[in-house]
């Protein structure tokens, strides 16, 4: 269960920070800039890999999970639950952003 919660929290954080940076950039008329949004995505990916890599493998993306399963470095039995928790994390992040920035 720790692996699944790590995937949920990691995916939530990545989507919340990355999409949040894009939203703030839009609302403020580009004050963050494309470079700032890209740096946000890169740093949050790095932070989540350091935070959860040892726990869950730090997939945070169904494409990565499926890729690892195809490469036979990850069990196909675990793929559906990983993807489910990644989707839940992403939807919770977008819901939070929608509640914080309903006009955007």
C-alpha positions as CSV (number, residue, x, y, z in Angstrom):
1,X,0.0,0.0,0.0
2,X,2.9,2.4,0.7
3,X,3.9,2.0,-3.0
4,X,0.5,3.0,-4.2
5,X,0.2,5.9,-1.8
6,X,3.7,7.1,-2.9
7,X,2.5,7.0,-6.6
8,X,-0.7,8.9,-5.7
9,X,1.2,11.6,-3.7
10,X,4.0,11.9,-6.3
11,X,1.6,12.2,-9.2
12,X,-0.6,14.7,-7.2
13,X,2.5,16.9,-6.5
14,X,3.8,16.8,-10.0
15,X,0.5,17.7,-11.6
16,X,-0.4,20.3,-8.9
17,X,3.0,22.1,-9.2
18,X,3.4,21.8,-12.9
19,X,-0.1,22.7,-13.9
20,X,-0.3,25.2,-11.1
21,X,2.8,27.0,-12.5
22,X,1.1,27.1,-15.9
23,X,-2.1,28.4,-14.4
24,X,-0.3,31.2,-12.4
25,X,1.6,32.1,-15.5
26,X,-1.7,32.5,-17.4
27,X,-3.4,34.5,-14.7
28,X,-0.4,36.9,-14.2
29,X,0.1,37.5,-17.9
30,X,3.2,35.4,-18.3
31,X,5.2,36.5,-15.3
32,X,6.6,33.0,-14.7
33,X,7.5,32.6,-18.4
34,X,7.8,29.3,-20.4
35,X,11.3,28.8,-18.9
36,X,9.9,29.2,-15.4
37,X,7.2,26.6,-16.1
38,X,9.7,24.2,-17.6
39,X,12.0,24.6,-14.6
40,X,9.0,24.0,-12.2
41,X,8.2,20.7,-14.0
42,X,11.9,19.6,-14.0
43,X,12.4,20.4,-10.3
44,X,9.2,18.8,-9.2
45,X,10.0,15.6,-11.1
46,X,13.5,15.5,-9.6
47,X,12.1,16.1,-6.1
48,X,9.5,13.4,-6.4
49,X,12.0,10.9,-7.7
50,X,14.3,11.6,-4.7
51,X,11.3,11.5,-2.3
52,X,9.6,8.4,-3.6
53,X,12.0,6.6,-5.9
54,X,13.0,4.0,-3.2
55,X,9.4,3.4,-2.2
56,X,7.6,3.0,-5.5
57,X,10.1,3.3,-8.3
58,X,8.8,6.9,-9.0
59,X,6.8,6.1,-12.1
60,X,4.1,8.8,-11.7
61,X,2.9,8.3,-15.2
62,X,0.9,5.4,-16.7
63,X,3.2,5.4,-19.8
64,X,6.3,4.9,-17.6
65,X,4.6,2.1,-15.7
66,X,3.6,0.3,-18.9
67,X,7.1,0.9,-20.3
68,X,8.7,-0.7,-17.3
69,X,6.3,-3.6,-17.5
70,X,7.1,-4.1,-21.2
71,X,10.8,-4.0,-20.4
72,X,10.1,-6.7,-17.8
73,X,11.5,-4.7,-14.9
74,X,8.0,-4.3,-13.4
75,X,5.3,-6.8,-12.7
76,X,2.3,-6.7,-15.0
77,X,0.1,-7.7,-12.0
78,X,0.9,-4.3,-10.3
79,X,0.3,-2.2,-13.4
80,X,-3.5,-1.7,-13.0
81,X,-3.3,-0.5,-9.4
82,X,-0.3,1.8,-10.1
83,X,-2.3,3.4,-13.0
84,X,-5.4,3.7,-10.9
85,X,-3.6,5.5,-8.1
86,X,-1.7,7.7,-10.6
87,X,-5.0,8.7,-12.2
88,X,-6.6,9.4,-8.8
89,X,-3.6,11.6,-7.8
90,X,-3.8,13.6,-11.1
91,X,-7.5,14.1,-10.8
92,X,-7.2,15.3,-7.1
93,X,-4.5,17.8,-8.2
94,X,-6.6,19.2,-11.0
95,X,-9.6,19.3,-8.6
96,X,-7.6,21.3,-6.1
97,X,-6.4,23.7,-8.9
98,X,-9.9,24.1,-10.1
99,X,-11.1,25.0,-6.6
100,X,-8.2,27.5,-6.2
101,X,-8.4,29.0,-9.6
102,X,-12.0,28.6,-10.9
103,X,-11.7,31.4,-13.5
104,X,-8.8,29.8,-15.2
